[in-house]
Amino acid sequence: MERYKVIKEFGLAKKGDLFDRIEMEDEVIFVMERDEQTEDKGVNTSTYVGMTLGEEDMQNRIDNGFITVINDDIDENDVDTEEDADDINWKKIAIDALTEVQSMIFTYENDHKQVIEDYEVGNVQPCVKVEADTVYFNMIKVLKEIEKTLSPNK
């Protein structure tokens, strides 16, 4: 089953939230729900948070790096041995790591773009831009290799 994981916060959606695809008679929607527990001055509160996106909005969020698609075809009922259970746990860890790497790539790309824009209008000194370029290119190179290694589509 495909799930949709938030990798950059927007609206009420927080990093790590999962959207489920729901097919209705005449449309497809994506629903995220969570229950937040908070404590303030000794008072415990529970808040329900829900969000629904249409297909076009979901695709826009994916295209703009806010959400990533994860394939969650791990059936915990198919566990016959402890080795199978370990394999499932490692797959879940890899999915989480891949999502985090994709979030970092998105952050580095946006931060670098901002430094370039600031440099072009004269708000950043050349030495800062050179350092930002170096860090950006080195980190993106490393993160892309990690992403390639973790990706099930390699």
QUIPE-V47065 format. One record per backbone hydrogen bond with DSSP energy under -1.0 kcal/mol. NH is the residue of the N-H (numbers start at 1). CO is the residue of the C=O. E is the energy in kcal/mol with one decimal. If there is no record, write none. Layout:
NH	CO	E
NH	CO	E
This chain:
3	70	-3.0
4	19	-1.9
5	68	-2.8
6	17	-2.7
7	66	-2.9
8	66	-1.6
10	13	-1.5
13	10	-2.2
16	6	-3.0
17	14	-2.5
19	4	-3.2
20	31	-2.8
22	29	-3.3
24	27	-3.1
29	22	-2.7
30	53	-2.6
31	20	-2.5
32	51	-2.7
34	49	-2.3
36	47	-3.3
38	45	-2.6
40	43	-2.3
43	40	-1.6
45	38	-3.0
47	36	-2.8
49	34	-3.0
51	32	-2.4
53	30	-2.6
58	54	-2.5
59	55	-2.5
60	56	-2.1
61	57	-2.3
62	58	-2.3
63	59	-2.9
64	60	-1.8
65	62	-1.6
66	61	-2.7
67	61	-1.1
68	5	-2.6
70	3	-2.9
72	1	-2.8
74	72	-1.7
78	75	-1.8
85	81	-1.8
86	82	-2.2
87	83	-2.2
88	84	-2.4
89	85	-2.3
90	86	-2.4
91	87	-2.1
92	88	-2.2
93	89	-2.2
94	90	-2.5
95	91	-2.3
96	92	-2.3
97	93	-2.6
98	94	-2.7
99	95	-2.2
100	96	-2.1
101	97	-2.5
102	98	-2.5
103	99	-2.0
104	100	-2.2
105	101	-2.4
106	102	-2.1
107	103	-2.2
108	104	-2.9
109	105	-2.5
110	106	-2.2
111	107	-2.8
112	108	-2.6
113	109	-2.2
114	110	-2.0
115	111	-2.1
116	112	-2.4
117	113	-2.3
118	114	-2.5
119	115	-2.6
120	116	-2.5
121	117	-1.2
122	119	-1.3
123	118	-2.9
129	125	-1.9
130	126	-2.5
131	127	-2.1
132	128	-2.6
133	129	-2.8
134	130	-2.4
135	131	-2.6
136	132	-2.6
137	133	-2.9
138	134	-2.3
139	135	-2.8
140	136	-2.8
141	137	-1.8
142	138	-2.1
143	139	-3.2
144	140	-2.7
145	141	-1.6
146	142	-2.3
147	143	-2.8
148	144	-2.5
149	145	-2.2
150	146	-2.5
151	147	-2.0
154	151	-1.1
